[in-house]
């Protein structure tokens, strides 16, 4: 229940942003603005999507990245824990969230991924060999 109240607190703090929603995922919650997945809520902690420039602001405040262990390996994501003083100040949290949303919107797509529309990327079309006519 504590995670549910934390989720509600974070959503309330981010109330100035349009179209914010939380979605349950793997025992945690993902935060979205529109189609952009920009935050993770896990075990009473909030992690925002970071890029090269914004990650430095988090590490300068002693905040680490989101990690988990799988098959004996530690997997690190481009999400960093939000400092407590930022979390407590709604206007500042909104500013940090806007940077996270921008980082999520600008992240490069993984090679070979098709757009959501189902369209085939041009490079994949070009790499296909032409069909031979039936004999």
Secondary structure, DSSP 4 states (H G I P E B T S, - for coil): -HHHHHHHHHHHHTTTSTTEEEEEETTEEEEEETTEEEEEEETTEEEEE--HHHHHHHHHTTPPEEEEEETTEEEEEEEEEPPHHHHT-HHHHHHHHHHHHHHHHHPPPPTTPPPTT-PPPHHHHHHSPPPPPP-
